[in-house]
C-alpha cells in the first residue's frame, strides 16, 4: 500500500512528466517562442527539428520551451507550479517508477545509474521513430553529435559533410556497431567550399588517408583538388586546419586542435606523445580486434614541427621580411617583463641615476644545474638536428660544442673547492656518464621572477664543470650588455667567481663583459648558504648585502620542479628533438609567469608593506637601548663595508670566546656563592633603617624561591645528606624570617593584624610564609609612603638587575650549546654537558621568576603611589619561552623576518662590557639593520618592477602594431592575416596592461 508521502512524491513526478509532454507538444505545434527566456522557476529546453527543403537538403530549426523544475532541482523556498494539480492523474502508470524513483519508505536512494547507461546501448524511444527527412527505419547515430537521434543513410551523409571526423554507429538489428563515415561514402573534398564538387578530384594514394584528432585516429576518404588553379597538397590541408605529416605526397595529418590539445596537455601534465597517441588509438578501438595503421612516428614529426611553427608565429618571425632565416639568437624566448630591458621598459636617463638608486635597475641572475635532465647516448645531431638553432633558450649547439672541444684539447683541469666539500666542484670531472650523451642541463634564470633567460640553457657532458657554466653565463649576458649592476647567484659562487674574469679571456670577444665598468656582486642562494663555511655565510648572503631586497636566489630550483616530470620522456629523445621540446616547455613556463605577473607582484607588495613597518620599529627599539656613541661607531663600520667589501665584515663575530664546561661550572658556582653569601650574612639590629628593612625583605623573598626550587630539584627519593642540607636551609631561613618580622612591626605595626609569630612557626612550607612587604599589603591597610617609595626604587633596581643577569646567562647558555654541538662527543661527555645546560636553564628560570615577582610588585606599588604607565614600556611582561631567548633566536622564521626579544632592547643593555656580549650586540644590530633595509629595498624594487611590467606591455603592443605592415605579401589574404594577428597581439598586451593596472 502506497503511503501518503510516497503518493505525494509520485504526484509531483507525474505532474512534471505531463508538463514536459505538454510543452513538447506545444513546441511541435509552434506554440512557443523561438528564443530562450530566462526564468528562475522554470527550466529551458531545446527542441531541434530537421525538415527536407525543396532543394533536397535538410533544414534545421531550433525551438525553446520551458518546463517547471523537478522537485529535486527546485530551489529552497520556491513555490511549486500553480497549475500542476490541474493535470490529469488517473491514467498514469505508477509501476514505471519502480526502477527509477526513490524508496521513500526506507529513505535510501536506489542506484539506477547503471540502468540509465544500459538504456543508451539501445535505440530507446527512437525505435519506431522515422528519420527527420521522413524516411522510415533510421539506423545511424553519431557519438560526437549532440543527442542520440537516429537518422537514415542520406541524412547521416549530408549532416557530416562538415564533420568528417565524427564517429558513427549503425544498428544491425540487435545492437549498435561501429562504422566509419568513409565506409558510408563520405568524401572530404579539399580546395573547394563544402558542397561544391571538384571537377578533377585527386584521391590520396590508395585512397588511404589517416587524420589524427583528439577523439581518435580516423580513416577518411579525402580528395585533393586537381583543378588548374589548385594549390599544393600541403596548402590545401593547412587551409582546412590539417597539419600534414610530410611535405611530399602526405598520407596522414593531424588536426590543429589535436596538436594544440596535446601541447597544452603536455605543458600541464607532462604527458608524452606515446601516451597521447595510445589514448586516441584506444578511443578509436579499445579491443585490439581492429588493426589501426601506425602513425606514431608521423605524430612525433608533426608535434615537433607544430611546436616550432607556433613558436615562430608567436615571436613575430612570420612578419619579418627575412622570414625564419633571419631569426636572431634568443628571439623566440618569452622575456621577463619585470626585468630591466633598456629602450623597452627603463625610464629615460636611468643610467645616470644616483648611486643609491642604481640597485633599482640591477639584473638578478641565478645559475644552477639539473642532473635529472639527462639524455641517453642515442641518435646524433647529424641524424636529429634541432629546428631551434639558438632561437630560444638552448644555446646554438655547434658553436657550443666547438668551444668545449677546443677547451678540452688544452686540458685545463677543474679547480678544487676551498670551501665546503661541494660535489658540484670536486666531482665535476668524475660524475658517472656511461651511456649518457648529456649528464644534465645548466641554466641561467631571472633570480627575482623565475624566468628562463634566452640563450642560457645548455647540456652538461660530464658534471657541472666551470667551462660549461661559464659559457652559459656569458651567452646569457649578451642580451643584457647595457645593464650596469649585476647580482649573480650560484650555489658555488664562492668558488666559481674566483677566476671568472681570467677564464673569460679564453672566450670569443663577443662573449666578453666589461666588468670593470659594472658593479658585479656574487651571492649564494639562501637555502644553499648554510652548507658553506662561516665566512661564506656572511660574505655571500642575500640578507646582508644592500640593494637586493628579499631576493633568495632559488629561482632555478622552482623551475626544475616544473620541468623534472618531463625528464622521463626526453631522456630517450634525439638531441634536436629534446632541445626543441624543452625550449617549448620553457617558453610555456615563462608565459604562465607573464600571465600571473600582476597578481604575483601585487601579493608580494602587500606582504612587504607591514614587514617594512615592523622591521623599522624593531630596529628603532633596539637602537634606543644602545649607547649612542657605540652605535655611531658601528654604523660607520657597516657603511664603509657596504661601500668596500674588502674591509672587515661587520657581520662576522670578532670575539671568538671558547666556552668550556669547567668555565661554565665556575661561573654558576660563583653566582650561587654570591647569592648564599648575601642571604646568610644578613645582620638585623634594632637600629635597622627602613631601606635596609625593605631590601632585607626582598632578599628573603629570593631565598624563599631558591629553597622552593632546591626542594623540587632533589625530588621524592632524596638521600639523607640531601635532606639534612635542605632542612638546615629551611630552618635557617625560618629563623631569619622570624627575626625580620619582629623588626617589621616597628615600621609596619598593622601587619600584626595579618599574621603573628606563631604563624611563621606553624607554616609547614617556609617558602609560603607571607612577608607582607608594602607592595603586598591590602589597599585598605595604611603604610608609610617612605616604605612604598623605598620598595619602588628597590623593585625597579631588582627588575633591571634581573634583566642584566638574564641576558648574561642566556648568552652564556647559547655559547654552551654551540660548544656542545661542535666539540662534545660520546655519551659520557654529552651527559655532563647536558647536566650543565640543565643547570643553566634552571638559572634562567629562577631569574625569570625573580623578574616577574619584581614587576608584579611594581604594578601594586604604582597604583598606591599614583605612578603612570611609562615604566611598563621598559619593564614589559616576560614570557619565559618567547622572550628569554638569545639575540639570534629565529623562532622558525627566515632571517629577514626574525624579531629581537625586547629584553635586548631595554635601556642599559650596552652597559655590560663583557666582550662576547658586546660583540653579539654589534652583530645583531647589524642584522636588525640589514633586515629593515632589505624590506625597504624590496618595496622599492616591487614598485619599480610593477612599473616596468606595464611599460614592457606597452612597448610590446607598439612593436606588434608595427609588425602588421612590416612584410610585403603577394596575396591580400596573407596581408590581411598578418595585420589581423599583429593587431590581436597588440590588443592582448594592452588588455593585460589594463588588467594589471587595476
Rosetta blueprint (number, residue, H / E / L):
1 X L
2 X L
3 X L
4 X H
5 X H
6 X H
7 X H
8 X H
9 X H
10 X H
11 X H
12 X H
13 X H
14 X H
15 X H
16 X H
17 X H
18 X H
19 X H
20 X H
21 X H
22 X H
23 X H
24 X H
25 X H
26 X H
27 X H
28 X H
29 X L
30 X L
31 X L
32 X L
33 X L
34 X L
35 X L
36 X L
37 X L
38 X L
39 X L
40 X L
41 X L
42 X E
43 X E
44 X E
45 X E
46 X E
47 X E
48 X E
49 X E
50 X E
51 X E
52 X E
53 X L
54 X L
55 X L
56 X L
57 X L
58 X E
59 X E
60 X E
61 X E
62 X E
63 X E
64 X E
65 X E
66 X E
67 X E
68 X E
69 X L
70 X L
71 X L
72 X L
73 X L
74 X L
75 X L
76 X L
77 X L
78 X L
79 X L
80 X L
81 X L
82 X L
83 X L
84 X H
85 X H
86 X H
87 X L
88 X L
89 X L
90 X L
91 X L
92 X L
93 X L
94 X H
95 X H
96 X H
97 X H
98 X L
99 X L
100 X L
101 X L
102 X L
103 X E
104 X L
105 X L
106 X L
107 X L
108 X E
109 X L
110 X L
111 X L
112 X L
113 X H
114 X H
115 X H
116 X H
117 X H
118 X H
119 X H
120 X L
121 X L
122 X L
123 X L
124 X H
125 X H
126 X H
127 X L
128 X L
129 X L
130 X L
131 X L
132 X L
133 X L
134 X L
135 X L
136 X L
137 X L
138 X L
139 X L
140 X E
141 X E
142 X E
143 X L
144 X L
145 X L
146 X L
147 X L
148 X L
149 X L
150 X L
151 X E
152 X L
153 X H
154 X H
155 X H
156 X H
157 X H
158 X H
159 X H
160 X L
161 X L
162 X L
163 X L
164 X L
165 X L
166 X L
167 X L
168 X E
169 X E
170 X E
171 X E
172 X L
173 X L
174 X L
175 X L
176 X E
177 X E
178 X E
179 X E
180 X L
181 X H
182 X H
183 X H
184 X H
185 X L
186 X L
187 X E
188 X E
189 X E
190 X L
191 X L
192 X L
193 X L
194 X L
195 X L
196 X L
197 X L
198 X L
199 X L
200 X L
201 X E
202 X E
203 X E
204 X L
205 X H
206 X H
207 X H
208 X L
209 X E
210 X E
211 X E
212 X E
213 X E
214 X L
215 X L
216 X E
217 X E
218 X E
219 X E
220 X E
221 X E
222 X E
223 X E
224 X E
225 X E
226 X L
227 X L
228 X L
229 X L
230 X L
231 X L
232 X L
233 X H
234 X H
235 X H
236 X H
237 X H
238 X H
239 X H
240 X L
241 X L
242 X E
243 X E
244 X E
245 X L
246 X L
247 X L
248 X L
249 X L
250 X L
251 X L
252 X E
253 X E
254 X E
255 X E
256 X H
257 X H
258 X H
259 X H
260 X H
261 X H
262 X H
263 X H
264 X H
265 X H
266 X H
267 X H
268 X H
269 X H
270 X L
271 X L
272 X L
273 X H
274 X H
275 X H
276 X H
277 X H
278 X H
279 X H
280 X H
281 X H
282 X H
283 X H
284 X H
285 X L
286 X L
287 X L
288 X L
289 X L
290 X L
291 X L
292 X L
293 X L
294 X L
295 X L
296 X H
297 X H
298 X H
299 X H
300 X H
301 X H
302 X H
303 X H
304 X H
305 X H
306 X H
307 X H
308 X H
309 X H
310 X H
311 X H
312 X H
313 X H
314 X H
315 X L
316 X L
317 X H
318 X H
319 X H
320 X L
321 X L
322 X L
323 X H
324 X H
325 X H
326 X H
327 X L
328 X L
329 X L
330 X L
331 X L
332 X L
333 X L
334 X L
335 X L
336 X L
337 X L
338 X L
339 X L
340 X L
341 X L
342 X L
343 X L
344 X L
345 X L
346 X L
347 X L
348 X L
349 X L
350 X H
351 X H
352 X H
353 X L
354 X L
355 X H
356 X H
357 X H
358 X H
359 X H
360 X H
361 X H
362 X L
363 X E
364 X E
365 X E
366 X E
367 X E
368 X E
369 X E
370 X E
371 X L
372 X L
373 X L
374 X L
375 X E
376 X E
377 X L
378 X L
379 X L
380 X L
381 X L
382 X L
383 X L
384 X L
385 X L
386 X L
387 X L
388 X L
389 X L
390 X L
391 X L
392 X L
393 X L
394 X E
395 X L
396 X L
397 X H
398 X H
399 X H
400 X H
401 X H
402 X H
403 X H
404 X H
405 X H
406 X H
407 X H
408 X H
409 X H
410 X H
411 X L
412 X L
413 X L
414 X L
415 X L
416 X L
417 X L
418 X L
419 X L
420 X L
421 X L
422 X L
423 X H
424 X H
425 X H
426 X H
427 X L
428 X L
429 X L
430 X L
431 X L
432 X L
433 X L
434 X L
435 X L
436 X E
437 X E
438 X E
439 X L
440 X E
441 X E
442 X E
443 X E
444 X E
445 X E
446 X E
447 X L
448 X L
449 X L
450 X L
451 X L
452 X E
453 X E
454 X E
455 X E
456 X E
457 X E
458 X E
459 X E
460 X E
461 X L
462 X L
463 X L
464 X L
465 X L
466 X H
467 X H
468 X H
469 X H
470 X H
471 X H
472 X H
473 X H
474 X H
475 X H
476 X H
477 X H
478 X H
479 X H
480 X H
481 X L
482 X L
483 X L
484 X L
485 X E
486 X E
487 X E
488 X E
489 X E
490 X E
491 X L
492 X L
493 X H
494 X H
495 X H
496 X H
497 X L
498 X L
499 X L
500 X H
501 X H
502 X H
503 X H
504 X H
505 X L
506 X L
507 X L
508 X L
509 X H
510 X H
511 X H
512 X L
513 X L
514 X L
515 X H
516 X H
517 X H
518 X L
519 X E
520 X E
521 X E
522 X E
523 X E
524 X L
525 X L
526 X H
527 X H
528 X H
529 X H
530 X L
531 X L
532 X L
533 X L
534 X H
535 X H
536 X H
537 X H
538 X H
539 X H
540 X L
541 X L
542 X L
543 X L
544 X L
545 X L
546 X L
547 X L
548 X L
549 X L
550 X L
551 X L
552 X L
553 X L
554 X L
555 X H
556 X H
557 X H
558 X H
559 X H
560 X H
561 X H
562 X H
563 X H
564 X H
565 X H
566 X H
567 X H
568 X H
569 X H
570 X H
571 X L
572 X L
573 X L
574 X L
575 X H
576 X H
577 X H
578 X H
579 X H
580 X H
581 X H
582 X H
583 X H
584 X H
585 X H
586 X H
587 X H
588 X H
589 X H
590 X H
591 X H
592 X H
593 X H
594 X H
595 X H
596 X L
597 X H
598 X H
599 X H
600 X H
601 X H
602 X H
603 X H
604 X H
605 X H
606 X H
607 X H
608 X H
609 X H
610 X H
611 X H
612 X H
613 X H
614 X H
615 X H
616 X H
617 X H
618 X H
619 X H
620 X H
621 X H
622 X H
623 X H
624 X H
625 X L
626 X L
627 X L
628 X H
629 X H
630 X H
631 X H
632 X H
633 X H
634 X H
635 X H
636 X H
637 X H
638 X H
639 X H
640 X H
641 X H
642 X H
643 X H
644 X L
645 X L
646 X L
647 X L
648 X L
649 X L
650 X L
651 X L
652 X L
653 X L
654 X L
655 X L
656 X L
657 X L
658 X L
659 X L
660 X L
661 X H
662 X H
663 X H
664 X H
665 X H
666 X H
667 X H
668 X H
669 X H
670 X H
671 X H
672 X H
673 X H
674 X H
675 X H
676 X H
677 X H
678 X H
679 X H
680 X H
681 X L
682 X L
683 X L
684 X L
685 X L
686 X L
687 X L
688 X L
689 X L
690 X H
691 X H
692 X H
693 X H
694 X H
695 X H
696 X H
697 X H
698 X H
699 X H
700 X H
701 X H
702 X H
703 X H
704 X H
705 X H
706 X H
707 X H
708 X H
709 X H
710 X H
711 X H
712 X H
713 X H
714 X H
715 X L
716 X L
717 X L
718 X L
719 X L
720 X H
721 X H
722 X H
723 X H
724 X H
725 X H
726 X H
727 X H
728 X H
729 X H
730 X H
731 X H
732 X H
733 X H
734 X H
735 X H
736 X H
737 X H
738 X H
739 X H
740 X H
741 X H
742 X H
743 X H
744 X H
745 X H
746 X H
747 X H
748 X L
749 X H
750 X H
751 X H
752 X H
753 X H
754 X L
755 X L
756 X L
757 X H
758 X H
759 X H
760 X H
761 X H
762 X H
763 X L
764 X L
765 X L
766 X H
767 X H
768 X H
769 X L
770 X L
771 X L
772 X L
773 X L
774 X H
775 X H
776 X H
777 X L
778 X L
779 X L
780 X L
781 X L
782 X L
783 X L
784 X L
785 X H
786 X H
787 X H
788 X H
789 X H
790 X H
791 X H
792 X H
793 X H
794 X H
795 X H
796 X H
797 X H
798 X H
799 X H
800 X H
801 X H
802 X H
803 X H
804 X H
805 X H
806 X H
807 X H
808 X H
809 X H
810 X H
811 X H
812 X H
813 X H
814 X H
815 X H
816 X H
817 X H
818 X H
819 X H
820 X H
821 X H
822 X H
823 X H
824 X L
825 X L
826 X L
827 X H
828 X H
829 X H
830 X H
831 X H
832 X H
833 X H
834 X H
835 X H
836 X H
837 X H
838 X H
839 X H
840 X H
841 X H
842 X H
843 X H
844 X H
845 X H
846 X H
847 X H
848 X H
849 X H
850 X H
851 X H
852 X H
853 X H
854 X H
855 X H
856 X H
857 X H
858 X H
859 X H
860 X H
861 X H
862 X H
863 X H
864 X H
865 X H
866 X L
867 X L
868 X L
869 X L
870 X H
871 X H
872 X H
873 X H
874 X L
875 X L
876 X L
877 X L
878 X L
879 X L
880 X L
881 X L
882 X L
883 X L
884 X L
885 X L
886 X L
887 X L
888 X L
889 X L
890 X L
891 X L
892 X L
893 X L
894 X L
895 X H
896 X H
897 X H
898 X L
899 X L
900 X L
901 X L
902 X H
903 X H
904 X H
905 X L
906 X L
907 X L
908 X L
909 X H
910 X H
911 X H
912 X L
913 X L
914 X L
915 X H
916 X H
917 X H
918 X H
919 X H
920 X H
921 X H
922 X H
923 X H
924 X H
925 X H
926 X H
927 X H
928 X H
929 X H
930 X H
931 X H
932 X H
933 X H
934 X H
935 X H
936 X H
937 X H
938 X H
939 X H
940 X H
941 X H
942 X H
943 X H
944 X H
945 X H
946 X H
947 X H
948 X H
949 X H
950 X H
951 X H
952 X H
953 X H
954 X H
955 X H
956 X H
957 X H
958 X H
959 X H
960 X H
961 X H
962 X H
963 X H
964 X L
965 X L
966 X L
967 X L
968 X L
969 X L
970 X L
971 X L
972 X H
973 X H
974 X H
975 X H
976 X H
977 X H
978 X H
979 X H
980 X H
981 X H
982 X H
983 X H
984 X H
985 X H
986 X H
987 X H
988 X H
989 X H
990 X H
991 X H
992 X H
993 X H
994 X H
995 X H
996 X H
997 X H
998 X L
